[in-house]
Amino acid sequence: MNEVSVGSRGPVGSGGSRGSRGSVGSGGSQGSREFNFTKAIIVVSIAIPAAVAFLILVPQAKIDFGFNTRVLPLFHAVLNSSTAILLLASLYFIRNGQVKAHRRANWVAITLSSIFLVSYIIYHASNPSVRFGDLNHDGLLSEPEKQQAGVARYIYYFILSSHIILSGIIIPFVLFTLQRAYQEKFDKHRKLARITWPMWLYVAVTGVVVYVMISPYY
């Protein structure tokens, strides 16, 4: 990660007095920007899970977006698998000192995750929730359907529950990790990334697993 320090502002030979003026003149505004970013991250981290939970849990009329949104779960699986690959590539790049490639991989992963979030909201705003084991697609799970689903139903809901919980938790972790890098606080960035990366990878991989398991019931 030594290469990351290259991103520090100002040339090496710029002189001590110039650096001092920069730190004195920008300290207040930098602290204000950091505080504003933190508040925005907290708001986003609360608003997104709340909006998704509302769409899934609260009965409401479904929206017609003018196209077949039932194909979106497959699209989500593609996004999640691509994100998982990018996260693995990101780890490889940074361990081999390829900072620019590491940064690009993370930015693409964040972009795909953002697209996933918007598409996920569109899907649940326009379609009823699908229940694992619901073979006749009536939205109810009869005893024969439960018996046929067997233990796989409990495995599915365990994976789904952990996926949903971590999907909400990961949002502030990703944003704060990104903030640390943007502020060039690379020591803090690395420490937080050690927690963020495995959680994010788990969410991406289990997103694909959940799709594969529930797809027979769409």
C-alpha positions as CSV (number, residue, x, y, z in Angstrom):
1,M,0.0,0.0,0.0
2,N,3.0,2.3,0.0
3,E,2.0,3.4,-3.5
4,V,-1.2,4.9,-2.1
5,S,0.7,7.7,-0.5
6,V,1.5,9.0,-3.9
7,G,-2.0,10.4,-3.9
8,S,-1.1,13.0,-1.2
9,R,-1.6,16.5,-2.5
10,G,1.3,18.8,-3.5
11,P,4.7,18.0,-4.9
12,V,7.5,16.8,-2.6
13,G,9.6,19.9,-3.2
14,S,6.8,22.4,-2.6
15,G,8.3,23.7,0.7
16,G,7.3,23.6,4.3
17,S,5.7,27.1,4.5
18,R,3.4,26.3,1.7
19,G,2.2,23.1,3.3
20,S,1.6,25.0,6.6
21,R,-0.5,27.6,4.9
22,G,-2.6,24.9,3.2
23,S,-3.2,23.1,6.5
24,V,-4.2,26.2,8.4
25,G,-6.5,27.6,5.6
26,S,-8.3,24.3,4.9
27,G,-8.6,22.7,8.3
28,G,-12.0,24.1,9.1
29,S,-13.5,23.4,5.7
30,Q,-12.1,19.9,5.6
31,G,-13.5,19.1,9.0
32,S,-16.9,20.4,7.9
33,R,-16.8,18.4,4.7
34,E,-16.0,15.2,6.6
35,F,-18.8,15.9,9.0
36,N,-21.3,16.5,6.1
37,F,-20.2,13.3,4.4
38,T,-20.7,11.4,7.7
39,K,-24.2,12.7,8.1
40,A,-25.1,11.9,4.5
41,I,-23.7,8.4,4.9
42,I,-25.8,7.9,8.1
43,V,-29.0,9.1,6.4
44,V,-28.4,6.9,3.3
45,S,-27.6,3.9,5.5
46,I,-30.9,4.3,7.3
47,A,-33.1,5.4,4.3
48,I,-32.2,2.6,1.9
49,P,-32.9,-0.4,4.2
50,A,-36.1,1.3,5.4
51,A,-37.4,1.8,1.8
52,V,-36.6,-1.7,0.8
53,A,-38.3,-3.1,4.0
54,F,-41.3,-1.0,3.3
55,L,-41.7,-2.3,-0.3
56,I,-41.3,-5.9,0.8
57,L,-43.3,-6.0,4.0
58,V,-46.1,-3.4,3.6
59,P,-49.0,-4.5,1.3
60,Q,-49.5,-2.0,-1.5
61,A,-50.6,-1.7,-5.1
62,K,-47.9,-2.8,-7.5
63,I,-46.5,-0.3,-10.0
64,D,-46.6,-1.0,-13.7
65,F,-43.3,0.2,-15.2
66,G,-44.2,-0.6,-18.7
67,F,-41.8,-3.6,-19.1
68,N,-41.5,-7.2,-17.9
69,T,-39.8,-6.7,-14.5
70,R,-40.1,-10.4,-13.7
71,V,-36.8,-10.9,-15.6
72,L,-35.0,-8.7,-13.1
73,P,-34.0,-11.4,-10.6
74,L,-31.7,-13.0,-13.2
75,F,-30.2,-9.6,-13.9
76,H,-29.6,-9.2,-10.1
77,A,-27.8,-12.5,-10.1
78,V,-25.6,-11.4,-12.9
79,L,-24.8,-8.1,-11.0
80,N,-24.0,-10.0,-7.8
81,S,-21.7,-12.5,-9.5
82,S,-20.0,-9.7,-11.3
83,T,-19.5,-7.8,-8.1
84,A,-18.1,-10.8,-6.4
85,I,-15.5,-11.2,-9.2
86,L,-14.6,-7.5,-9.0
87,L,-14.1,-7.8,-5.2
88,L,-11.8,-10.7,-5.7
89,A,-9.9,-8.8,-8.4
90,S,-9.7,-5.7,-6.1
91,L,-8.1,-7.8,-3.4
92,Y,-5.6,-9.3,-5.9
93,F,-4.7,-5.8,-7.3
94,I,-4.0,-4.2,-3.9
95,R,-2.0,-7.1,-2.7
96,N,0.2,-6.8,-5.8
97,G,0.5,-3.0,-5.5
98,Q,-1.7,-2.2,-8.4
99,V,-3.5,0.7,-6.7
100,K,-5.2,2.2,-9.8
101,A,-6.6,-1.1,-10.8
102,H,-7.7,-1.7,-7.2
103,R,-9.5,1.6,-7.2
104,R,-11.2,1.0,-10.6
105,A,-12.4,-2.4,-9.6
106,N,-14.0,-1.0,-6.4
107,W,-15.6,1.8,-8.3
108,V,-17.2,-0.6,-10.8
109,A,-18.3,-2.8,-7.9
110,I,-20.0,0.2,-6.2
111,T,-21.6,1.1,-9.5
112,L,-23.0,-2.4,-10.1
113,S,-24.2,-2.5,-6.5
114,S,-26.0,0.8,-7.0
115,I,-27.6,-0.4,-10.2
116,F,-28.7,-3.6,-8.3
117,L,-30.3,-1.5,-5.6
118,V,-32.4,0.5,-8.0
119,S,-33.4,-2.6,-10.0
120,Y,-34.2,-4.5,-6.8
121,I,-36.5,-1.7,-5.7
122,I,-38.2,-1.6,-9.1
123,Y,-38.7,-5.4,-9.0
124,H,-40.3,-5.4,-5.5
125,A,-42.4,-2.3,-6.3
126,S,-43.9,-4.2,-9.3
127,N,-44.1,-7.8,-8.2
128,P,-45.4,-9.8,-5.2
129,S,-42.8,-11.6,-3.0
130,V,-42.0,-15.2,-4.1
131,R,-42.2,-17.9,-1.4
132,F,-39.8,-20.8,-1.4
133,G,-41.7,-24.0,-2.1
134,D,-44.7,-22.3,-3.7
135,L,-45.1,-24.6,-6.6
136,N,-48.6,-23.4,-7.7
137,H,-47.6,-19.7,-7.4
138,D,-50.7,-18.7,-5.3
139,G,-48.6,-16.8,-2.7
140,L,-49.4,-19.4,0.0
141,L,-47.5,-22.4,1.2
142,S,-49.6,-25.5,1.8
143,E,-48.5,-28.4,4.0
144,P,-47.8,-30.6,0.9
145,E,-45.6,-27.8,-0.5
146,K,-43.7,-27.5,2.8
147,Q,-43.1,-31.2,2.9
148,Q,-41.9,-31.2,-0.7
149,A,-39.5,-28.3,0.0
150,G,-38.1,-30.2,3.0
151,V,-35.0,-29.1,4.8
152,A,-33.9,-27.0,1.8
153,R,-36.6,-24.4,2.9
154,Y,-34.8,-23.8,6.2
155,I,-31.4,-23.6,4.5
156,Y,-32.8,-21.1,2.0
157,Y,-34.3,-18.9,4.7
158,F,-31.2,-19.0,6.8
159,I,-29.1,-17.8,3.8
160,L,-31.7,-15.3,2.8
161,S,-31.9,-13.8,6.3
162,S,-28.2,-13.5,6.6
163,H,-28.0,-12.0,3.1
164,I,-30.7,-9.4,3.9
165,I,-29.3,-8.4,7.3
166,L,-25.8,-8.0,5.9
167,S,-27.1,-6.1,2.9
168,G,-28.3,-3.4,5.2
169,I,-25.2,-3.5,7.4
170,I,-22.8,-3.3,4.5
171,I,-24.0,0.0,3.2
172,P,-22.3,2.3,5.8
173,F,-19.2,0.1,5.8
174,V,-18.8,0.5,2.1
175,L,-19.4,4.2,2.2
176,F,-17.2,4.9,5.2
177,T,-14.4,2.8,3.6
178,L,-14.7,4.8,0.5
179,Q,-14.7,8.0,2.5
180,R,-11.4,7.1,4.2
181,A,-9.8,6.5,0.9
182,Y,-11.1,9.8,-0.5
183,Q,-9.8,11.6,2.5
184,E,-6.4,9.8,2.0
185,K,-6.7,8.3,5.5
186,F,-5.2,5.0,4.2
187,D,-4.4,3.4,7.5
188,K,-8.0,3.8,8.6
189,H,-9.2,2.8,5.1
190,R,-7.2,-0.5,5.3
191,K,-8.5,-1.4,8.8
192,L,-12.1,-0.8,7.8
193,A,-11.7,-2.6,4.5
194,R,-10.7,-5.8,6.3
195,I,-14.2,-5.8,7.7
196,T,-16.0,-4.4,4.7
197,W,-14.5,-6.7,2.1
198,P,-15.5,-10.1,3.5
199,M,-19.0,-8.9,4.3
200,W,-19.5,-7.4,0.9
201,L,-18.2,-10.5,-0.8
202,Y,-20.6,-12.7,1.3
203,V,-23.6,-10.5,0.3
204,A,-22.7,-10.7,-3.4
205,V,-22.1,-14.5,-3.3
206,T,-25.2,-15.3,-1.3
207,G,-27.3,-13.1,-3.6
208,V,-26.4,-15.5,-6.4
209,V,-27.1,-18.5,-4.1
210,V,-30.5,-17.1,-3.1
211,Y,-31.5,-16.6,-6.8
212,V,-30.4,-20.2,-7.8
213,M,-32.5,-21.6,-4.9
214,I,-35.6,-19.5,-5.4
215,S,-35.6,-19.5,-9.2
216,P,-37.8,-22.7,-9.7
217,Y,-40.6,-20.9,-7.9
218,Y,-40.7,-17.7,-10.0
